[in-house]
Structure formats: structure tokens, C-alpha cells
């Protein structure tokens, strides 16, 4: 019997191709700045990590040629993109849409795990601490990006809405809705 295809959308091929050739250092720096802004607005998120507040987490979007190494660094987080596999206390692997959907409340982590759309390796307690910290913060990455963009906030929001519609990626927080 064939395995049914996952309803989780795959990342656009153009993004994957771009990330194969793009220099990762500027992207890492940008993501670090972005994550530190989130940390300043949500310090409790990093406090909630407890003993894992200085552990490195590997976030592996399986449909992209990069992995993200998230080092909470005691509330001054650092994000490093690498084309290698990376090591950390826990690895969370799955399609980019699933990872973003978890952040934005579009998918249930347990359902993704049991359907094998999400794979956890390493210290599962660490991965659970990260998940709980992110869930409690109720992040909206698109809103955070728009506030950083100053006078370009409105066109950026329109672009984000278009990208969400065309790709199926969840870039904004869904209120009171779990789709999976």
C-alpha cells in the first residue's frame, strides 16, 4: 500500500536554489539580529528554556540545503546557517512549512511527530522545552519583520500575504486555529 503524501507544503524550489549559492554569513547575521529583537521583546521565552538556555538546537528544514543552529545563549541568541549537518543538544527536522507552522500555531507538534512529518533526535526534553518556550511566546515572525522595516512595513505585509498564499508557508500567527 503506498504511503499517502503529506499535506505539508514543500518550500519553493527557487528558495532552495538560492540558498545553495547564497553566502550564509550575512543571512546568519540577519537572523541573529532578528532573533535578538524577539528575545528583547520576549525574555521569558528564553528563561523558559531553563537548563537548555545555553544549549545549541539544530533546526533542519529538510526541503532546504541549510540547517539553522540556534544558540539561545542565555537570552542573547545567535543563529548560524550552515550547509553541513550541525550538532546540538537536539535536532528538529521537517519541511520548512511544518517548522514555521509550529512557530505560528498552524500545526500541532504532536500530530506532526506521530505522522513523521517532524523528526526529533537527541535530547527530547530539550526539544520539548524549546517547543513550549516558542508556543508560550505566541510569536508572529511576519509582524516582527514588519516592525523592523519601518516605512516599508505596509508593502512588506502585503508581500508576506502574497507569499503565504502562493507557497502555503505560514509566515503569520493563526489565532485560535490548529490545522493539523
Buried (B, 14 or more C-beta within 10 A) or exposed (E): EEEEEBEBBBBBEEBBEEBEEBEBEEBBBEBBEBBBBBBEEBEEBBEBBEEBBEBBBBBBBBBBBBBBBBBBBEBEBBBBBEEEEBEBBBBBBBBBBBBBBBBBBBBBBEEBBEBEBBEBEBBEEBBBBBBBBBBEBEBBBBBBBBEEEEEEBEEBBEBBEEBBEEBBBBBBBBEEEEEB
